[in-house]
Amino acid sequence: MEYENQYQHVAEAKYDCLLFDVDDTLYPLSSGLSKACTRNIEEFMVQRLGVEGDKVTEVNRVLYRNYGTSMAGLRAIGYNFDYDEYHSFVHGRLPYENLKHDHVLRNLLHSLPIRKVIFSNGDKVHVAKVLTKLGLEDCFERVISFETINPTNGINTSESFNLRESSAEILDANTCLSQSVFPETPVICKPFKNAFEEAFKIANINPQKTLFFDDSIRNIQSAKEIGLHTVLVGTSHRSNGADYALESIHNIREALPELWESDTKKAEGVAYSGKLAIQTSVMA
């Protein structure tokens, strides 16, 4: 009996779920989608919300840095708009043609003997387009998108917001050392703890047995604080909060071979490999 219990302990897998971001994680930053998305957001802010054109880039930067997404920041400071309209404007004109079927990544994902879940701040239409363009639409058990954890569509006349009077006021607030000047956002998104908690409940995820892949160091740090194992994608530099760092998602097998090993071998190597800082400059 003692031997049997010991064997069961050794055979237990370290991870039972792989949680993936989408944008700039499953495809490289060089695709140009991120740059186009930023441009579209700033156009939306100017054309639909009346933000001053000469300050929009800096305002967008401040909101993104403090809220994780520009949308979350805009809603926090009082702008009330339809989420679907925003997503259509921002994502509807992205150069999806720059994305091609990624047969290498598809084969890697299909060969992984662990459940795989998408967790993205993007809307469901955008996420579906990206996965389809990459040829990865059947590689994941579940997709958690913006709508999954934000079921309402934004406009809510019952809520009372204090709209910032000008871009200058937002930028003035940004110069303050205290972050208390920035109000809370009604949008649930990474990197905030409540977004991760919602994802865990929806997909039945145990963070202590989940490996999280994301290109955002802030998302990675939040994930680490809440108990996830973390992989920073897009750089070979393992920043604070990242257990692993991959220049490309294609490097996953090189950096984490234990994900493909048998349960027994995985358990034998987990104490060592879990503490090893994997840094690689291999480009894919």
N, C-alpha and C positions, 0 to 999 in steps of 0.2 A: 504494500500500500504506500509506504514511504517513497519507494522508487517510482511508483505510478504518479504520485503527486508532484514529485520532482520533475518528471518528464513533462507533465502538463504545464508546469511553470516555464520550462525551457522552451516549449513549443509555442507559447503565446506570442502573437505578432505584436510588434511595436505600434504599427499603424493599422487602422481599419477604415480610414477614409483619407482621400486626397482632395483638398479644396482649392480650386483654381479661380483666380481672377481672369479676365478676358483681355481687355485692351492693354497693349504694350507688354503683355505677359505671354499669351499664346502666339503672338506675332510680334516682330521687332518694331521699335520706335521709328526705324527708318522707312516704314511703310507710308508715312505721311499722314495717317489718320488723326493722330493726336494734334498735330499742327493745324490741320483743317478744322478739327473740332473746336479748338481755341478760337480760331478766326470766326467761326459760326456763332459761338457763344457771345463774342464781343459785338457782332452784328445784331444779334437778338437784343442785347442790352441797349444798344443805341436806337435801333429801329422800333422796337416794341415797348421798351421801358423808358426811353428818353434819357438814358445816361449820356453825359457829355462825351463826345467823341475823342477829345484830346486827353481825357482822363480814364477812358474805359479800360485800357490795358492794365493800368496800375490798380484800378478798382477790382478788376477780375482777378488779378494776382492776389490781392489782399483777401478777397472772399474765398478763393480756392485754398489758400494757405490756412485760413482759420476754420473752414468748414468742411474741407475734404472734397467738396464739389461746388462749382459756381452756383448751381441751382439752389443748393442748401443755403448758401450765403445770401442769395437774393431773397429767398423766402424769409430768412431770419431778419433781414433789415426792413421788411415790410412790403416787398413786391408780391402781388397776388396775381397769379397767372395760371393758365391751364397747362398741366404737366405734359399732356399729349401734344399740345401745340409747341411747347418748348422742345420736346424731343424730336418732333418732326422737323422743326427748323434747324436744330443743331446737328442731328444725325442723318436727316434725310438727304443731305447734299454731300455726304462724305465720299471720298474716292475709294469705294469698296472694290473697284476693279484692280486696285493695287495689291489686293490679297489674292493669293493663289492657293490651290490645293497643296496642303503640306503632308505629303505621303510619309515622310520620316516621322513627324510627330504623331500622325494617325496610327502608325504601326507601334510606336512606343506606348501610346495610351492604351491601345487594344491589348498589348502584351502584359500590361500591369494587372496583377491579380488582386487588386484592391478597388473598392468602390470609389468612383470619381464624381465630384459635384462642382458645378459652376457657381461662383458667388461674385456677382458684378453689380456695380452701381448703375450700369447702363440699363436702358429700357429693353423690354422683351423683344421688340422688333429688331433693334440694333444687334442685340446678342445673337439672335437667330441668324441674321444676315452674315455676321462675322463667322459663326461656326459653319454655316453652309459654304461660304467662300473658301474657308480653310479645309473643307471636307471632313469636319470633326463633329457633325451634328448627331452622330450616333455613338459618340465616345463617352458620354456622361449619363449617369443615372438620373440626375436632376439638375435643373437650372433655377437658381435663385437670382432674379433680376430686380430692377427697381420696383416694378409693380407687385412683386411677391411680398415685399415688406412695407410698401406704401400703397395700400389698396384704394385710397381716395385719389381724386384727380386734381388736387391743388386748390382750386378756387373754393373758398369757404367764407361766406359773408358773415358768419357768426363770430369769426375770430377778429380781434382788434389788434392791428399792428401799428407801431409807430414808424412810419416810413422816414428813412433818412432824407433830409431836405436836399442834400446835394452830394456829389461825389467827393467834394472837399471835406465834408463832414465825416465820410467813411474813412478817407485817408488820414484825417486828423485823429480819429479814433485809433487808427493803426499805429500811430506814433506813441501811444500810451503803453507803458510797461505792463499794466494790468489788463488781462484779457476779459475782465468782467464787463467792459464796455460793449462787448459783442453779445447781443441777445441770443437765446437758444433758437434753434431752427426746428420747424415742424417736420422737416424731411429726415427720414431715417436712412442713413448711409454709412459706409465705411468712411473714416476710421473710427466712428463712435461705437462705444461698447454695446449700446442697445441694438445696433445693426447686427453685430456678431451674435448676440444672444438670440435674436429673432431667427437668424439663419440656423443656429444650432437646434432650436425647437422645431423648425419647419422640416429640416432634413434629418432629424434625429442624430445629431453629431455629438460625439464626445471629444471636446477639444484636446484632452490629454492624449488621445490616440489619433489625432488628425494632423496632417502635414499641409500647411497653407502656402500657396505660391502667389506672389504679387510683386509688381514692379515698384510700388510706392513704399518708401521707407517708413512713412508715417503709418500706413496700414499694417506693415510688418510689425512695427513697434507696438501698436495697439493689440494686434493678434497675440504677440508674445506675452503681453501683460495679462491677457485674459486666459492664457494657458495653452495656446496652440504652439505646435512646432512650426518653424518658419523657414521659407526659402525666398530670398530676394532675387528677383529675375531682372536681367538687363545690365548687370555689372558683376565684375569678379571681386569687388571689394565687399567683404562681409562687415556691414555696418552694425552698430549696436542694435540688438533685437533680432538679428538674423542668425539662425543656426547654420544656414548654408547660403552661398551666393553663386548664382549661375549667370554667365555672360549671355547664354541663350537657353531657352527651354529645351532645346535639342540636347543639351548637356545633362539632362536628368539622369540618364543611365550611368554615365561616367561618374557623376557626383554621388549618386545614391543607388549603388548596385544592389544593396540589401533589399530594395523594394521588389526585386525579381528573384531573390534567393528563396530557398525552401524555408519553412517556418523555423526549423531547427537551426539552420545556418544563420538565419536572420537574428534569432535570439542569441546565438553565440557571439555574433559580431556587433550587436546593438550597443553594448556598453562602450566599445571603442569608437565605432563610427558615429555615434550620437554626439560625441564630444569633439570630433574632428572638424576643424573649420575648412570646409571645402571651398577653395577659390580656384577658379579656372578662367582662362582667357580664350578658350576655344570659341570661335565664331561659327555660327551655322546659318 
